[in-house]
């Protein structure tokens, strides 16, 4: 029987030679590379409280928008995924469109933050940031752009402080936490979160990163490092890879009590859609959101499946609800070339249609 995979010594030798050349080039490139930076868009300090910092981002030209746009990111990882590098920056592209962009950097919680609650984050820090932006811009209401967990925070905030929000944009935001294809939710729903937090206090960033990586273990723990060999001889691509790795592992710990509440009320009880959610004793009901809403989701998102995000359209009270599907994943929606061409202009067009 003929071997369906005949060995070609010449091809094997060529692949070995190429592999050795790339490794040698990679060693030289790594020695010459400084630690890649990010968050390089100019910014101005607006407000600071505890670990939190509120920034106004600066573009090359003055903003043309009359309503400021505040970016609310998740507590997991840092907000600088939105400003990873000059040619992969949601922030920079929004500025180029004429938006007046502010963003919240939640900072790095430590032992002093162990008992921070969702009320502290949403009805405290976030509300005071909104007030600081309103005062700075001289407006009664602002536009919110909530990303991932920050989108869930923005939904809660809008129900509690409707008069302060003009338009709401959500990106890769989980709304229904019990869709069948939500692997992260299946895990979170089966942990004893009280024992978890009572034992650990604040949740270590390294543990959280491990959980996210093991959702796609072959792709995120093996294949991407095998593929790294292919770019070792390309200094620019190598720098981009290392910049992304730095962002992934430059993550904050999670304040224990807020983590407990989020897992219990959102992942386990699914109260955002089932009802019964309260923040500081005040009811959170999506039906109270009557502002225009733009909901952007990623079609290949393994952290927030499309159905988990699209559920917003069934529960929000707004008559002006728009969905935008992006062909990519949870991270690609910020940094891919397609995202740079499609997402910021789409947000800008929609906001201009809702002055």
MIGUKE-494846 format. One record per atom (N, C-alpha, C): residue in one letter; x, y, z. Coordinates in steps of 0.001 Angstrom, whole numbers, plus 500000, padded with zeros to 6 digits. Layout:
<atoms>
aXYZ
...
</atoms>
This chain:
<atoms>
x500843498802500000
x500000500000500000
x500880501250500000
x500580502201499150
x501381503409499046
x501153504309500257
x502231504836500812
x502166505729501962
x501487507031501536
x500321507382502145
x499620508603501733
x500363509876502151
x501325509743503069
x502113510904503511
x503605510621503332
x504045510569502092
x505459510248501854
x506368511340502405
x507479510927503012
x508448511873503558
x509314512415502432
x509500513707502445
x510344514368501459
x511552514935502189
x512716514260502143
x513890514725502897
x514261516170502586
x514138516561501338
x514510517933500972
x513577518946501654
x512284518630501678
x511336519552502311
x511557519605503823
x511832518433504429
x512093518393505869
x513317519237506206
x514365519116505415
x515583519884505651
x515319521378505499
x514493521727504508
x514160523142504305
x513395523703505499
x512450522928506043
x511674523398507184
x512552523540508422
x513474522600508610
x514379522684509756
x515283523912509635
x515771524143508437
x516642525303508206
x515894526610508449
x514658526671507957
x513846527874508169
x513572528087509646
x513260527012510346
x512985527093511788
x514215527619512534
x515400527087512204
x516620527527512868
x516921528992512564
x516653529398511308
x516905530790510937
x515988531737511702
x514711531352511815
x513770532204512531
x514116532279514018
x514545531169514616
x514943531194516019
x516142532108516236
x517108532027515342
x518297532885515466
x517927534351515310
x517078534636514327
x516640536019514131
x515832536500515323
x514996535613515875
x514189535980517021
x515032536316518235
x516100535532518464
x516986535816519594
x517611537200519455
x518027537532518244
x518616538853518010
x517576539955518166
x516372539733517642
x515328540747517735
x514901540984519184
x514798539901519952
x514375540041521343
x515394540814522161
x516670540627521862
x517702541364522586
x517646542857522296
x517186543197521104
x517158544607520718
x515859545319521007
x514819544587521499
x513514545187521735
x513394545704523164
x512927546932523294
x512542547424524614
x511153546894524947
x510746547000526198
x509407546545526573
x508374547364525820
x507514546711525052
x506524547471524273
x505589548251525184
x505300549463524796
x504383550285525567
x503004550312524948
x502041550818525687
x500714551075525150
x500149552293525877
x498905552626525601
x498275553817526201
x499093555063525887
x499390555262524607
x500257556366524217
x499515557578523665
x498193557511523562
x497436558680523139
x497511559742524237
x497800561000523902
x497871562045524930
x496570562141525718
x496689562429527003
x495502562494527854
x495709563501528974
x494591563922529529
x494574564929530581
x493828564379531789
x494427564532532967
x493793564082534196
x492601564975534529
x491438564361534739
x490217565095535053
x489793564887536500
x489928563659536968
x489413563346538302
x490145562112538810
x490394562093540118
x491057560927540718
x490439560658542084
x490204559387542356
x489655558972543642
x490123557555543938
x490724557371545103
x491258556066545479
x492145555530544342
x491858554338543812
x492679553781542738
x492250554276541354
x491092554886541281
x490481555267539999
x491076556562539453
x491216556596538110
x491614557810537415
x490695558024536220
x490212559249536067
x489387559626534920
x490225560496533999
x490321560076532735
x491140560786531749
x490262561382530649
x490672562539530166
x490147563059528905
x491217562834527854
x490865562127526797
x491823561773525758
x491946562922524753
x493150563102524245
x493445564226523365
x493789563741521958
x493054564227520972
x493353563912519583
x494178565011518925
x494432564859517650
x495210565858516927
x494410567132516686
x493090567020516711
x492232568175516482
x491191568264517586
x490655569446517805
x489622569635518818
x488381568837518441
x487679568290519428
x486471567508519117
x485385568385518517
x484622567781517627
x483478568479517031
x482171568098517715
x482165566988518437
x480965566551519138
x480675567476520310
x479419567780520510
x479000568618521632
x478730567795522891
x478574566486522724
x478295565612523863
x479488564711524119
x480071564744525308
x481230563889525591
x480832562416525638
x481803561565525345
x481620560115525336
x482527559511526397
x481934558859527396
x482694558247528482
x482772556741528271
x483999556211528213
x484223554777528066
x484303554129529444
x483466553100529640
x483428552354530897
x483864550924530591
x485038550555531063
x485604549241530762
x485304548269531912
x485631547016531693
x485464545986532718
x486502546167533823
x486251545545534958
x487224545540536043
x488355544560535759
x488090543570534921
x489101542581534546
x489971543175533436
x491268542971533497
x492218543594532579
x492160545116532721
x492825545816531851
x492843547276531952
x492190547885530716
x491777549127530867
x491067549836529803
x491952550094528588
x493251549868528711
x494170550249527637
x494115549314526442
x493280548278526490
x492994547544525257
x492349548474524238
x491702549523524692
x491078550481523785
x492092551458523195
x493332551401523652
x494391552290523152
x495705551527523125
x495667550363522458
x496805549451522516
x498026550008521804
x497851550541520624
x498947551169519884
x498344552113518853
x499180552951518259
x498659554057517451
x497775553598516304
x498106552451515681
x497303551982514552
x496285550915514958
x496140550681516253
x495142549741516772
x494527550341518022
x493830551446517843
x493326552197518981
x491897552646518725
x490962552052519453
x489580552503519398
x489489553964519823
x490231554321520867
x490209555693521374
x490688556668520314
x491827556361519706
x492411557289518739
x491502557461517517
x490865556403517111
x489972556482515954
x488680557227516282
x488185557090517497
x487020557876517900
x487367559360517955
x488565559671518453
x489020561060518470
x489118561611517052
x489628560783516138
x489771561223514745
x488412561496514105
x487373560819514596
x486017561047514084
x485414562335514632
x486056562916515652
x485549564146516243
x484898563971517595
x484933562745518155
x484324562518519457
x485183563111520580
x484528563527521644
x485187564045522843
x485233562897523846
x486377562212523917
x486465560912524577
x487079561039525976
x486370560471526941
x486868560314528306
x486888558811528606
x487757558401529511
x487712556994529919
x488108556845531374
x487591555774531972
x487858555456533373
x488912554357533438
x489989554637534161
x490975553618534506
x490691553220535959
x490169552005536161
x489766551580537498
x490951551386538429
x492141551183537889
x493314550992538723
x493469549557539200
x494290549375540240
x494666548049540727
x494251547916542200
x493140547247542472
x492695547092543860
x493726546350544714
x493786546740545984
x494619546022546946
x493776545691548170
x494424545335549267
x493688544912550451
x492711545944550979
x493002547222550743
x492105548282551216
x490778548281550465
x490731547612549324
x489532547604548480
x488733546312548591
x489115545456549517
x488504544134549637
x486978544188549752
x486438545229550401
x484999545257550672
x484246546194549742
x484873546659548676
x484147547460547691
x483032546624547079
x481868547228546921
x480696546531546386
x480368547054544989
x479412546414544341
x478931546927543060
x478321548312543227
x477693548558544365
x477175549899544629
x478312550914544635
x479424550567545250
x480568551484545275
x481056551799543866
x481110550776543013
x481610550981541651
x480601551724540782
x479345551321540817
x478351551832539864
x477692553116540359
x477200553080541597
x476479554237542131
x477417555199542843
x478693554820542929
x479687555667543562
x480692556198542568
x481718555397542280
x482792555834541386
x482262556274540016
x481451555417539381
x480979555728538037
x480122556991538045
x479265557118539029
x478401558305539081
x479225559574539251
x480247559517540083
x481075560712540273
x481904561024539037
x482305560000538291
x483004560251537025
x482063560910536017
x480834560420535934
x479850561026535036
x479640562490535412
x479521562762536696
x479333564146537131
x480542565010536773
x481744564446536894
x482942565209536551
x482976565531535058
x482571564582534221
x482527564819532780
x481451565847532443
x480287565714533052
x479203566665532813
x479635568080533180
x480293568212534329
x480731569535534769
x481797570098533840
x482725569240533428
x483793569696532542
x483245570159531202
x482278569413530653
x481731569731529335
x480582570732529400
x480048570979530591
x478933571900530720
x477645571377530119
x477396570064530286
x476189569453529728
x475434568730530835
x474147568507530602
x473325567810531588
x473452566302531471
x473695565811530251
x473759564366530016
x474891564057529052
x475479562874529188
x476594562462528351
x476246561162527637
x477108560764526704
x477000559463526058
x477892558472526795
x477395557251526985
x478167556191527633
x478528555120526614
x479779554647526661
x480223553495525881
x480718552449526859
x479889551431527129
x480239550387528074
x480757549154527367
x481874548617527841
x482542547489527190
x482578546293528133
x482083545139527658
x482071543874528394
x481388544097529752
x482039543764530851
x481436543993532163
x481119545471532372
x481935546340531774
x481644547767531844
x480343548119531149
x479944547324530165
x478644547506529538
x477524547147530492
x477705546065531256
x476707545700532269
x476603546796533324
x477755547340533729
x477739548458534671
x476979549651534078
x477207549920532790
x476553551059532139
x475056550859532039
x474612549636531802
x473177549348531785
x472565549623533158
x473230549124534195
x472731549358535552
x472705550856535849
x473778551541535494
x473865552970535790
x472757553750535083
x472492553399533846
x471488554130533075
x470102553960533677
x469802552799534228
x468496552627534866
x468386553447536140
x469524553690536804
x469512554409538070
x469623555916537903
x470268556353536812
x470534557785536614
x470205558167535170
x468981557925534782
x468583558106533386
x468807559527532886
x468619560511533738
x468716561909533299
x470139562304532924
x471121561512533347
x472516561858533085
x473068561186531831
x472273560330531192
x472733559576530016
x471885559959528810
x472546560452527765
x471828560824526543
x471692559623525618
x472816558972525319
x472832557787524456
x473684556720525116
x473342555457524849
x474063554335525439
x474572553415524333
x475882553166524342
x476503552212523419
x477095551085524260
x476758549850523923
x477332548693524599
x478128547873523590
x479287547391524016
x480146546560523166
x480431545252523885
x480284544141523172
x480521542784523692
x480076542690525153
x478840543094525391
x478299543189526752
x477402541998527065
x477693541246528120
x476804540148528509
x475542540680529154
x474398540181528710
x473105540587529261
x472371539362529815
x472227538325528977
x471669537049529429
x472838536119529721
x473034535797530978
x474206535011531389
x473949533511531360
x472770533106530919
x472431531683530919
x472165531131529522
x472767531720528496
x472639531129527169
x473427529812527137
x472966528830526377
x473581527496526428
x475051527468526030
x475484528390525176
x476852528339524659
x477831529166525471
x477457529589526675
x478307530446527491
x479114529586528464
x480315529192528043
x481123528293528864
x481566528967530155
x481942530239530065
x482366530951531271
x481252530968532304
x480032531167531839
x478887531179532755
x478667529811533387
x478819528750532599
x478643527406533147
x479630527164534285
x480858527636534124
x481842527481535191
x481446528299536409
x481121529593536172
x480831530500537278
x479595530064538059
x478646529447537377
x477405529046538037
x477603527833538944
x478751527197538838
x478972525976539610
x480108526111540614
x480395527344541028
x481387527530542082
x480678528031543339
x481250527720544468
x480774528255545743
x481456529608545909
x480805530660545418
x481459531962545370
x481705532517546765
x480875532160547738
x481104532627549106
x482381532013549676
x482546530711549515
x483764530051549975
x484978530596549227
x484801530829547928
x485883531322547073
x486399532670547587
x485487533623547790
x485893534969548201
x486302534996549669
x485603534270550510
x485963534246551930
x487359533668552130
x487766532784551245
x489093532178551338
x490176533088550762
x489906533682549591
x490941534437548886
x490943535928549230
x489810536464549647
x489716537918549766
x489598538512548374
x490531539358547988
x490579539800546599
x490964538629545708
x490409538594544502
x490666537480543586
x491915537797542772
x492947536949542845
x494205537260542164
x494044537332540651
x494727538303540051
x494673538466538599
x495188537227537880
x496238536604538432
x496809535421537790
x495781534299537697
x494964534152538724
x493926533126538705
x492873533446537658
x492457534709537589
x491472535099536590
x492009534881535179
x493264535244534941
x493851535036533619
x493880533561533251
x494187532720534220
x494232531279533954
x492850530764533544
x491818531250534205
x490455530839533859
x490148531212532409
x490454532455532029
x490138532896530671
x490956532128529631
x492214531855529930
x493054531133528973
x492579529695528781
x492092529080529841
x491671527680529728
x490312527520529064
x489638528634528737
x488427528514527929
x488765528052526511
x489962528401526063
x490469527937524771
x491909527476524975
x492118526366525654
x493465525998526085
x494441525736524941
x494000525052523907
x494924524748522808
x495307526029522080
x494311526855521771
x494577528086521023
x495390529083521832
x495060529268523112
x495649530358523892
x496864529945524715
x497031528652524963
x498166528201525762
x499217527456524954
x498869527041523719
x499832526282522921
x500013526872521524
x498897526943520779
x499020527264519363
x499619528641519127
x499245529627519934
x499752530976519649
x501258531059519864
x501798530218520770
x503241530244520985
x503972529433519917
x503309528412519397
x503871527716518239
x503903528661517040
x502822529396516845
x502761530349515738
x503744531497515902
x504167531746517124
x505130532819517375
x506407532639516559
x506771531393516331
x507992531119515556
x507925531785514186
x506724531847513599
x506579532388512255
x506887533878512174
x506826534593513294
x507050536047513251
x508323536468513984
x509130535517514440
x510327535868515195
x511303536707514385
x511280536560513060
x512202537323512230
x511592538630511741
x510415538984512268
x509746540230511891
x509642541116513135
x510542542083513295
x510568542879514539
x509247543559514851
x508555544075513846
x507303544783514101
x506219543833514612
x506078542681513940
x505079541713514378
x505426541144515749
x506699540951516012
x507133540446517311
x506806541457518414
x507041542726518133
x506711543765519110
x505206543804519375
x504395543667518325
x502942543649518499
x502507542478519377
x503109541320519148
x502786540130519938
x503113540357521407
x504300540897521677
x504728541109523058
x503891542192523740
x503450543171522975
x502590544213523543
x501261543602524014
x500704542747523193
x499464542088523568
x499664541194524794
x500773540459524832
x501060539615525987
x501205540448527251
x501863541595527126
x502015542460528301
x500655542909528811
x499756543304527886
x498430543753528316
x497661542621528989
x497709541425528415
x496967540294528956
x497373540017530399
x498673540062530670
x499154539667531989
x499372540851532928
x499117542053532447
x499152543243533299
x497733543514533795
x497228542606534593
x495824542642534993
x495697542966536478
x494632543652536855
x494398543938538280
x493739542768538997
x493965542689540294
x493166541788541116
x491722542294541137
x490807541440541585
x489396541808541667
x488996542022543125
x488382543188543399
x487889543447544750
x486916542344545149
x487174541690546270
x486469540464546622
x484966540594546690
x484453541610547385
x483013541691547587
x482282541984546278
x482829542882545455
x482205543176544165
x482208541934543278
x483290541153543333
x483368539915542564
x482273538947543018
x482119538818544337
x481094537929544883
x479702538331544360
x479398539612544441
x478088540084544021
x477859539877542534
x478889540137541729
x478711540009540289
x478482538548539897
x479263537645540465
x479080536223540160
x477710535758540647
x477335536128541847
x476066535653542434
x474848536207541687
x474838537529541434
x473635538162540889
x473552538112539372
x474691538141538699
x474683538160537239
x474877536756536677
x475980536100536988
x476244534787536409
x475308533706536966
x475139533679538271
x474394532571538868
x472883532799538852
x472428533970539244
x470980534221539321
x470434534883538063
x471309535383537191
x470886535992535914
x469839537080536127
x470052537892537165
x469038538866537566
x468887540026536592
x469897540262535738
x469784541385534817
x468611541191533856
x468306539933533514
x467164539680532634
x465985539047533383
x466255538333534452
x465168537672535189
x464490538595536196
x465176539688536560
x464614540617537524
x465116540345538928
x464896541312539783
x465299541171541173
x466646541775541494
x467336542330540491
x468647542933540725
x468474544293541386
x469258544531542431
x469279545836543077
x470729546289543235
x470936547580543135
x472229548196543409
x472006549226544502
x472592548989545665
x472383549890546782
x470935549965547205
x470215548862547079
x468816548824547467
x467862549382546439
x468377549867545297
x467531550431544240
x467383549433543102
x466166549218542607
x465950548203541571
x466594548585540237
x467173547592539587
x467741547748538245
x466835547002537282
x466162547735536401
x465232547133535450
x465546547662534062
x465929546757533161
x466323547183531813
x465186547872531078
x463972547555531427
x462832548189530787
x462764549687531037
x463489550158532039
x463514551586532333
x464424552362531375
x465229551661530611
x466148552340529687
x465371552736528437
x465124554008528292
x464383554512527132
x465265555336526202
x466539555521526561
x467471556231525689
x467752555408524430
x468193556053523354
x468671555292522197
x469829554379522604
x469814553152522089
x470829552152522446
x471437551571521171
x472760551552521113
x473505550839520071
x474233549687520737
x473908548461520337
x474496547265520930
x475390546580519902
x476694546552520156
x477672545973519233
x478177544663519826
x478103543597519052
x478584542306519533
x479499541678518488
x480315540719518938
x481256540031518056
x480741538635517746
x480722538284516468
x480105537030516048
x480900535798516481
x482219535944516701
x483043534814517129
x483540534994518562
x482743535621519386
x483135535917520769
x482943534675521637
x484037534176522243
x483939532996523100
x483709533372524563
x483878534641524914
x483633535093526287
x482204535613526461
x481729536360525483
x480350536861525497
x479699536407524197
x479092535222524167
x478476534728522933
x477436535711522402
x477263535760521089
x476319536725520502
x474938536703521136
x474406535519521426
x473064535454522018
x473014536104523395
x474124536024524131
x474164536643525451
x474064538156525345
x474607538719524277
x474566540162524064
x473275540600523383
x472851539851522366
x471636540224521621
x470391540203522489
x470454539524523623
x469299539479524525
x468872540873524973
x469765541844524896
x469422543194525326
x468207543723524574
x468120543393523290
x467009543884522478
x465651543412522961
x465604542294523706
x464335541754524200
x463929542352525545
x464852543065526180
x464576543521527542
x464649545027527722
x465382545713526853
x465515547160527014
x464204547842526676
x463923548981527319
x462664549666527102
x462684550676525980
x463820550855525322
x463946551876524285
x463238551475522996
x462617552455522357
x462036552254521026
x463075552481519937
x464266552931520315
x465342553227519368
x466529552337519716
x466439551087519277
x467456550086519594
x468073549574518301
x469407549569518240
x470125549136517040
x471190548117517419
x471318547068516606
x472381546082516798
x473381546167515659
x474634545948515989
x475700545904514993
x476549544669515248
x476610543771514262
x477420542561514376
x478799542810513772
x479835542363514489
x481206542488514014
x481766541100513755
x482374540913512601
x482945539611512241
x484311539480512903
x484320538981514110
x485567538829514857
x485279538345516257
x486328538395517109
x486213537888518462
x486218538988519501
x486301538581520750
x486157539483521884
x487273540531521919
x488478540149521532
x489601541085521518
x489741541739520147
x489454540989519101
x489586541526517752
x488712542735517507
x487621542861518243
x486713543988518027
x487373545310518419
x488472545251519178
x489211546467519510
x490432546683518629
x491130545601518270
x492481545767517740
x492689545287516308
x491770544560515730
x492002544070514368
x491910545206513364
x492497544998512194
x492409545994511141
x490979546255510723
x490186545195510651
x488773545350510300
x488069546220511336
x488363545986512611
x487722546760513662
x488045548241513534
x489289548568513221
x489667549983513091
x488899550654511954
x488629549904510909
x487919550476509758
x486413550579509998
x485864549667510796
x484410549559510883
x483796550106512165
x484394549797513310
x483705550063514578
x483665551541514953
x484809552260515019
x484711553684515403
x483847554516514456
x483959554352513124
x483048555117512258
x481581554784512488
x481283553512512774
x479886553129513017
x479358553782514290
x480182553788515332
x479769554458516579
x479555555945516328
x480485556560515614
x480385557997515338
x479130558323514526
x478859557543513483
x477673557805512662
x476407557698513498
x476350556669514327
x475149556469515139
x474971557611516135
x476053558042516766
x475952559144517721
x475525560434517033
x476014560647515800
x475629561876515081
x474146561844514701
x473614560645514546
x472197560506514262
x471332560683515499
x471992560743516670
x471262560867517941
x471880562005518757
x471794563242518245
x472425564367518944
x471702564705520253
</atoms>
